[in-house]
């Protein structure tokens, strides 16, 4: 998902499992929360880092493969 904030485009990692879902994004000074529009389930939470253009999902552990030991 992309979000324009303060004149810059930012990319939010929500996850491929949520592709094409209608979402509602809540933004304040320190974080962006993305929720499924139909169920209200929180899909992701992102800490705002103005110097970066990609904000990872804070609800998930970092890493490319789920369940990997690295």
Secondary structure, DSSP 8 states (H G I E B T S, - for coil): -EEEETTEEEEE---GGGTT--EEEEE-SSEEEEEETTT--EEEEEE--TT-SEE--TTS-S-SSTT---
